């Protein structure tokens, strides 16, 4: 029997509200207090520059499937410029049926991984939802360096609101995106909440623009 993905409904537009500069700066301070390296970019192009400058040329880099990173052109730069060792390019050359173990290991612990988050609380906690969980292990522990670029509309008051944002806004948007790409839709399978980062390995770049969802 084919599995039917439940339609999550229309996205709650309350979660599109932008945050002002003062809110971004307060959230940056909260992130730093929890061990993250965090800063506010001047805009989208500056965020792109900061993210790429944080990755030495020639490094092994994995790009998480992220609309934010795609919109900024970072995915294309990592995968097509020849300046980096692209994990995703390597994965595309492997067969999931016969090389699944190699693929899992290759994507699990990259030297660098670039992606985004679905919500960040006023207290500096980072929330990421995923349909597969493929990026979550690298974010949580195994990635040597994690760079998260996050648009201003993703700031929330607390974890409860952040989880609502994932379910009621990000998931419906991703469901439609996947259907437009020819897939049945999407589901929220796994959620990561990062409360602290004691090893100083995660960089969060907040952007005063709407990026991703």
C-alpha angles and dihedrals in degrees: 000000000000116000113240116210112226114242106242092205130230119337116256103245092206086083092064094070114127124232122228124235094262091055091049091050093049091050090049090055090049092050092050091051088058094052101265123131101234140172141159116246121217090235144320096297091048090050090052090050093049093049095049093043088057090062117071114227111262094028125139105254134182120198114210115220097265131153089208093057092043093050091052092052091240094122091055092045094052095044102038111025096076090225094108141040099250114210091194091054089052091048091053089062095055130084114238093207097053103021102037094124092051090049093051092050093045094053098038103071113022121168087237132016124185123198145113142254132238097224142003120196127225086249092058103258118143123219124195126178124197141184094211107015091229094135099037099081091053091048094047100044123322102067112091093216126011123199117190120186112196131186121226095249090069097070113112135178099243145343094278091056090043092055089048089052091054093049100036102036116012095044096049090048092049091046091058093043091054092047090051087053091055100262128121092252134267141277138204103247104159138016129200124200116190110200099171138005108206096176099058091234101126122080118194119196113192116203126204090221137075109264130166121333 
